[in-house]
Amino acid sequence: MLLFKWESECLRRYSQGDIIVMAETTSQARKIAISEGETYLLNMYKELYYCTDADGNLDADDQAEHDERVAVLVQDVAVAPDIVPLGVLFMPGSE
C-alpha cells in the first residue's frame, strides 16, 4: 500500500489543505478520496450551517453549494498525486 497526497483547494482554510489516502493504486485512491470526501464535506458543513428538512435532506441552495464543493474536491484529485512510498509524511503547522 502507498500513501497518495494531493494539495486541496476544497479543504483550504488559512493555508492549503491536504488529502492523504492509503491505497494500492492512484485510481483507487481517487475513488476513496471522492467518496469519503463527499461524506466529510456534507457532515462538516451540515453541522456548521447547512439547512435541512425533517428527513435531513439539504434545501436546494445548500445542495447546490455542497455540489460545488464536491466539484472542487474532484478537481483537486484529478491531478497526479505525490506518492509517499515509505508511509512517512511530515506536515508543518499552519498559522
ABEGO torsion letter per residue (X at the ends): XBBBBBBBAAABBABBBBBBBBBABAAAAAAAAAAAAAAAAAAAAAAAABBBBAAGBBBAAAAAAAAAAAAAAAAAAABBBBBBAAGBBBBBBBX
